[in-house]
Amino acid sequence: MRVHPLRKCFAGRNKGSLLLEGLLSVAILSFAVTLIIQAMTSSLRAILYSADYTTALVLGEDKMFDLLKDGFIESGLRQEGKFSSPYNRFQYALKADPHQEDGENGFNDVTLDVFWGKEKRKNHVVVRTYFLTPPE
C-alpha cells in the first residue's frame, strides 16, 4: 500500500492545528467569562445603588409624615441629623422657608435633603413639599 506524498506532508500539521484550535477556544471562552463576570458585577452594583436610593426616599417620606402629623410647620425651621439605627449612615437636612406667591404668605416651602455615602462620593435625594404656616 502506497501513501500519497501530500498526505505525508500534511500529517504532522494536524497535531499543531489541534493545539492552535484548543488555545483559540480557551482564549474565546476566557474572554466570554470575563464579560459575563463584568456584567454581573455591574448589575450587582446597580442593585445596591437602587436599594440605597429607595431607602433614602422611604426615610425622607417618613420624616415628612412626622412633620405632617402636626399639620403646621414654623417658617425658618432648620434641622440636621442622622436617622436611627439601622439607617444611621443616612443623614438629613431639613429647611422650611416662607413661600410667597402673589403676595400671599400662607405656606412654607419645606425641603428635605437625605444624603449618604463617603466624603468623596455623596449621594442625595431631595424631597420638597408645602406645609401650612401655623395660625396666629
C-alpha positions in Angstrom: 0.0 0.0 0.0 1.4 3.3 -1.1 0.8 6.6 0.8 0.2 9.7 -1.3 3.2 12.2 -0.9 0.9 15.1 0.1 -0.6 13.1 3.0 2.9 12.6 4.4 3.4 16.3 4.1 0.3 17.3 6.0 0.3 14.5 8.6 2.4 16.5 11.1 0.4 19.7 10.7 -2.9 18.2 12.1 -1.3 17.9 15.6 -0.3 21.6 15.6 -3.6 22.8 14.3 -5.4 20.9 17.1 -3.2 22.7 19.6 -4.0 26.0 18.0 -7.7 25.3 18.0 -7.5 24.4 21.7 -5.7 27.6 22.5 -8.1 29.7 20.5 -11.1 28.2 22.1 -9.7 28.7 25.6 -9.0 32.4 24.7 -12.5 32.9 23.4 -14.0 31.2 26.5 -11.9 33.2 28.9 -12.9 36.5 27.2 -16.6 35.5 27.3 -16.4 34.6 31.0 -14.7 37.9 31.8 -17.5 39.8 30.0 -20.1 37.8 31.9 -18.4 38.5 35.3 -18.2 42.2 34.5 -21.9 42.3 33.6 -22.8 40.5 36.8 -20.7 42.9 38.8 -22.3 46.0 37.2 -25.7 44.6 37.7 -25.0 44.0 41.4 -23.6 47.5 41.8 -26.8 48.9 40.2 -29.0 46.9 42.5 -27.1 48.2 45.6 -27.3 51.7 44.3 -31.0 51.4 43.7 -31.6 49.9 47.1 -29.8 52.9 48.7 -32.0 55.4 46.7 -35.2 53.5 47.7 -34.2 53.5 51.4 -33.4 57.3 51.2 -36.8 58.0 49.7 -38.6 55.9 52.3 -36.7 57.6 55.1 -37.4 61.1 53.6 -41.1 60.3 53.2 -41.2 59.0 56.8 -39.6 62.2 58.1 -42.1 64.3 56.1 -45.0 62.3 57.6 -43.6 63.0 61.1 -43.9 66.7 60.2 -47.3 66.3 58.7 -48.7 64.8 62.0 -48.7 68.3 63.5 -50.2 69.8 60.4 -48.2 73.1 60.6 -44.6 73.9 60.5 -42.8 77.1 61.6 -41.1 79.3 59.0 -37.3 79.4 59.3 -37.1 75.9 60.7 -33.7 74.2 60.2 -32.8 70.7 61.3 -29.9 68.4 60.6 -29.3 64.9 61.9 -28.9 61.2 61.4 -31.5 58.6 61.1 -31.7 56.0 63.9 -30.1 52.5 63.6 -30.0 50.5 61.2 -30.2 53.6 58.9 -27.5 55.6 60.8 -25.4 56.0 57.6 -28.2 58.2 56.2 -28.3 61.9 57.2 -30.8 64.6 56.6 -31.0 68.4 56.3 -34.5 70.0 56.7 -35.4 73.6 56.0 -38.6 75.5 55.8 -38.9 78.9 54.2 -41.9 81.0 53.6 -43.4 80.6 50.2 -44.8 83.8 48.7 -46.9 83.7 45.6 -48.7 86.9 44.5 -48.1 88.5 47.9 -49.9 85.7 49.8 -48.0 84.0 52.6 -49.8 81.0 54.0 -47.4 78.2 53.0 -44.0 77.1 53.9 -41.7 75.6 51.2 -40.2 72.6 53.0 -37.1 70.9 51.5 -35.7 67.7 53.0 -32.3 66.5 51.7 -31.4 62.9 52.5 -27.8 62.1 51.8 -25.4 59.2 52.4 -22.1 57.8 51.2 -18.5 58.7 51.7 -17.0 62.2 51.6 -15.6 61.7 48.1 -18.9 60.5 46.7 -22.0 61.6 48.5 -25.4 60.7 47.1 -28.5 62.5 47.9 -32.3 62.7 47.4 -34.3 65.9 47.7 -37.9 65.8 48.8 -39.8 69.0 48.5 -43.4 69.9 49.6 -45.5 72.7 51.0 -47.0 73.0 54.6 -49.4 75.5 56.0 -48.0 78.1 58.3 -49.4 77.9 61.8 -52.3 80.3 62.5 -51.6 83.3 64.6 
